[in-house]
Amino acid sequence: MRNISKIALAALVISAASCDKNNTTTTPTNNNNNNNNTTTTPTATYPTPSGSDISGALISIKMKYNTSVTGSPVPISLESQIGAAVFYSAPGSSTMVDAGAVSVNTISLDKNASNNSYSKMGTMGLTPATLDFDKGSNWNVGGSGSVTAFTYNHTTTFPEYTGTLPSTVTKASGITLSLSSEVSNADSVYVLVSAGNTSVLKAFAASATNIVIKASDLAGLPNVSDNTAIMEVCPFRYVMTTQNGKKYVAIKEQAVVQNVNIN
């Protein structure tokens, strides 16, 4: 996807090269001077597109999060659905603007007052428990200022990764994961390994047979022995839609997220 130039990861923004189906690696500087490698409970890594002809994005995510609790032999698996949206002041701008009330499947998204981005998470056992993405992604944008109101029903099938993530990442050995039969309905796949303030992010074509992340790519990651590092595999697909004469990107993504150790 040529116009992806930014990735949002929890509270961390990683600047990445535009995704042209080739491998991309981003390794931010480790600012964790106290050697505390704790990583916050993850949200999904997702693309926030920008380009000379793009006025915003509507993003639907299904996240599977696996973790192990100390003293328990049974891993915990949680599923969440995340809706996110951004609207730019003009095509090609990076300035996000207010678009009025925004909802997906009649569930209102919350607006971040600091940058005008929108998001909402639905998690089993909480309210809302789901964003009903199994029924589609029916967006309603109320409109405000330069953003004219519109509705859009994104019916594209969700991509899926059915492989198994390792519980430990060994830096000297690198990472190899099969994609050939484990990924479906995707355009591209992001793979992220994150510990504290240091992350490695790579992008692959969904048609790739294997994911390979070299030992040299992982060398800057800190060692983690308390299962607080994070690994994510995120297949996604997108369509372009024109609303009121402006182009928007509609993205569907699955994020498979797991706590890991790094040595």
C-alpha distance (Angstrom), angle and dihedral (degrees) to the residues before:
residue distance angle dihedral
M1 . . .
R2 3.77 . .
N3 3.78 99.1 .
I4 3.80 100.8 54.3
S5 3.79 107.8 110.6
K6 3.81 105.2 149.5
I7 3.79 134.7 50.6
A8 3.79 123.7 -162.3
L9 3.81 115.4 -148.1
A10 3.82 116.6 177.0
A11 3.83 104.1 -68.6
L12 3.82 92.1 -22.8
V13 3.80 123.1 91.4
I14 3.79 113.9 -156.3
S15 3.80 117.5 -163.5
A16 3.80 108.6 -139.3
A17 3.78 134.4 180.0
S18 3.79 116.5 -102.4
C19 3.78 110.7 -80.3
D20 3.80 111.2 -114.6
K21 3.83 95.4 162.6
N22 3.83 90.6 -88.4
N23 3.79 125.4 114.6
T24 3.80 114.8 -82.9
T25 3.80 126.7 -172.6
T26 3.78 126.7 -166.6
T27 3.81 120.9 -177.7
P28 3.83 114.0 177.5
T29 3.80 119.8 -155.2
N30 3.79 114.1 -88.4
N31 3.81 105.2 -117.2
N32 3.78 93.0 173.2
N33 3.78 97.7 118.2
N34 3.81 95.9 165.6
N35 3.83 92.6 58.0
N36 3.78 91.0 -121.8
N37 3.79 102.4 146.3
T38 3.79 96.3 -175.8
T39 3.78 112.4 143.1
T40 3.80 118.1 -159.1
T41 3.80 121.1 -117.8
P42 3.78 101.5 -72.1
T43 3.72 132.2 -113.8
A44 3.77 119.1 -167.2
T45 3.77 124.2 -78.8
Y46 3.78 106.2 -122.2
P47 3.78 137.7 174.0
T48 3.78 119.0 -109.0
P49 3.79 103.3 -164.1
S50 3.76 125.6 -145.3
G51 3.77 129.5 172.1
S52 3.77 143.7 141.0
D53 3.81 92.2 -82.8
I54 3.82 102.7 32.5
S55 3.81 122.4 101.7
G56 3.81 99.1 -179.5
A57 3.78 149.0 -40.9
L58 3.80 139.2 -109.0
I59 3.81 111.1 -155.4
S60 3.82 128.8 -168.2
I61 3.82 118.4 -173.4
K62 3.79 134.3 -176.0
M63 3.81 109.4 -162.3
K64 3.82 127.9 -164.7
Y65 3.80 112.9 -167.4
N66 3.81 121.8 -169.2
T67 3.79 123.7 -172.9
S68 3.80 139.7 156.5
V69 3.79 124.0 -130.7
T70 3.80 117.9 -142.2
G71 3.79 110.0 -101.6
S72 3.78 94.9 16.6
P73 3.83 120.5 103.6
V74 3.81 91.7 -160.0
P75 3.81 118.6 79.8
I76 3.79 118.0 -134.5
S77 3.79 118.5 -124.5
L78 3.80 120.7 -165.2
E79 3.79 128.7 -177.8
S80 3.78 124.6 -155.4
Q81 3.78 137.0 171.6
I82 3.79 120.7 -144.4
G83 3.78 129.2 -164.1
A84 3.81 118.3 -165.5
A85 3.80 133.9 171.3
V86 3.80 137.9 179.8
F87 3.79 130.7 -172.4
Y88 3.80 124.9 -166.3
S89 3.79 128.4 -143.7
A90 3.82 89.0 -123.9
P91 3.82 137.0 -8.5
G92 3.79 108.0 -73.7
S93 3.81 94.0 18.9
S94 3.81 122.5 122.2
T95 3.82 92.6 -154.2
M96 3.80 110.8 108.1
V97 3.80 117.9 -146.0
D98 3.79 140.2 -163.4
A99 3.82 111.7 -88.2
G100 3.79 97.3 -178.3
A101 3.80 120.4 -118.2
V102 3.81 111.8 -5.7
S103 3.81 124.1 -168.4
V104 3.79 139.8 168.5
N105 3.80 119.4 -153.3
T106 3.84 87.5 -6.3
I107 3.84 91.7 -59.4
S108 3.81 112.1 123.5
L109 3.80 118.8 -127.2
D110 3.80 120.6 -138.3
K111 3.80 117.9 -118.0
N112 3.79 118.8 -133.2
A113 3.80 103.3 -132.8
S114 3.80 92.8 -155.1
N115 3.82 96.7 61.5
N116 3.84 108.4 3.2
S117 3.81 94.4 -114.2
Y118 3.81 118.2 143.0
S119 3.81 130.6 -139.5
K120 3.79 145.1 155.0
M121 3.81 131.5 -178.9
G122 3.79 124.9 -153.4
T123 3.82 115.5 -162.0
M124 3.81 130.7 -179.9
G125 3.79 111.1 -98.9
L126 3.79 93.5 20.0
T127 3.81 135.1 80.6
P128 2.93 114.6 -67.9
A129 3.80 93.7 26.6
T130 3.78 92.4 -173.5
L131 3.80 141.4 0.3
D132 3.82 90.3 -136.5
F133 3.81 94.0 -117.4
D134 3.80 89.4 154.6
K135 3.82 85.0 73.3
G136 3.82 95.0 47.6
S137 3.80 136.1 -90.1
N138 3.79 108.2 -80.5
W139 3.81 106.8 -177.5
N140 3.79 126.4 -161.4
V141 3.81 118.4 -171.6
G142 3.79 112.9 -170.1
G143 3.79 95.0 -159.7
S144 3.79 132.8 -133.1
G145 3.80 135.3 -175.8
S146 3.81 109.7 -25.2
V147 3.84 92.8 0.2
T148 3.80 113.2 85.5
A149 3.81 116.5 -151.5
F150 3.80 117.5 -98.0
T151 3.80 143.8 156.9
Y152 3.79 126.6 -138.8
N153 3.81 131.4 179.4
H154 3.80 110.0 -152.1
T155 3.82 104.2 -158.6
T156 3.82 99.8 168.5
T157 3.82 114.2 131.4
F158 3.80 114.8 -103.2
P159 3.81 116.4 -108.0
E160 3.80 116.9 -120.1
Y161 3.80 140.0 -154.5
T162 3.82 114.2 -162.7
G163 3.81 99.6 175.9
T164 3.80 128.2 110.8
L165 3.79 123.0 -108.7
P166 3.81 121.1 -140.2
S167 3.81 120.0 -108.7
T168 3.82 90.9 -140.8
V169 3.80 131.2 38.5
T170 3.81 112.7 -151.5
K171 3.79 106.8 -158.7
A172 3.80 95.4 -157.1
S173 3.81 91.6 54.4
G174 3.80 98.5 45.7
I175 3.80 121.9 -147.0
T176 3.80 128.1 -75.2
L177 3.81 121.3 -179.1
S178 3.79 128.2 172.7
L179 3.80 117.3 -120.0
S180 3.79 101.6 168.1
S181 3.81 97.9 92.5
E182 3.81 100.8 8.0
V183 3.83 99.9 67.7
S184 3.80 125.4 64.7
N185 3.82 137.0 170.5
A186 3.82 92.9 12.2
D187 3.81 135.8 130.2
S188 3.82 96.0 -165.3
V189 3.79 140.8 -4.4
Y190 3.81 128.7 -137.1
V191 3.81 120.6 -156.2
L192 3.79 119.7 -166.1
V193 3.81 133.0 -176.0
S194 3.81 113.5 -173.6
A195 3.80 134.2 178.3
G196 3.78 121.8 170.5
N197 3.80 107.8 -46.4
T198 3.81 95.1 -19.9
S199 3.79 123.0 89.2
V200 3.78 139.6 169.9
L201 3.80 116.1 -153.8
K202 3.80 126.0 -176.5
A203 3.79 133.1 177.2
F204 3.80 125.0 -148.3
A205 3.79 136.3 -178.3
A206 3.79 110.8 -105.6
S207 3.81 87.4 -128.1
A208 3.82 91.2 64.1
T209 3.81 115.0 116.5
N210 3.80 94.6 -143.4
I211 3.79 140.8 12.1
V212 3.80 110.3 -129.3
I213 3.80 122.2 -175.7
K214 3.79 111.7 -178.8
A215 3.79 126.3 -131.1
S216 3.81 88.6 -117.1
D217 3.81 89.5 59.0
L218 3.81 91.6 54.1
A219 3.80 98.2 41.7
G220 3.82 94.7 96.8
L221 3.81 94.7 55.9
P222 3.82 116.6 104.6
N223 3.81 121.4 -119.3
V224 3.81 112.7 -99.3
S225 3.81 123.5 -168.1
D226 3.82 102.2 165.8
N227 3.82 97.5 70.1
T228 3.82 93.9 -110.1
A229 3.81 99.3 121.7
I230 3.79 117.1 97.8
M231 3.79 134.3 -136.8
E232 3.80 122.1 -170.3
V233 3.79 133.9 -174.3
C234 3.81 110.7 -167.1
P235 3.81 121.1 -178.5
F236 3.80 113.5 -172.7
R237 3.79 141.4 174.9
Y238 3.78 132.1 -166.3
V239 3.78 144.7 -163.6
M240 3.79 130.6 -163.6
T241 3.78 120.1 -126.1
T242 3.80 128.9 -174.6
Q243 3.79 116.3 -142.9
N244 3.82 122.8 177.7
G245 3.79 89.3 -14.2
K246 3.83 94.2 -52.6
K247 3.81 128.1 109.4
Y248 3.81 119.9 -125.7
V249 3.79 129.9 -178.8
A250 3.81 117.3 -132.5
I251 3.80 112.0 -160.0
K252 3.79 131.8 -170.5
E253 3.79 118.1 -168.5
Q254 3.75 140.8 173.0
A255 3.82 116.1 -151.1
V256 3.79 118.7 -161.7
V257 3.81 106.0 -166.5
Q258 3.79 129.0 -176.2
N259 3.79 137.7 173.5
V260 3.81 111.3 -122.0
N261 3.79 142.9 175.5
I262 3.81 121.0 -122.4
N263 3.78 124.8 -150.1
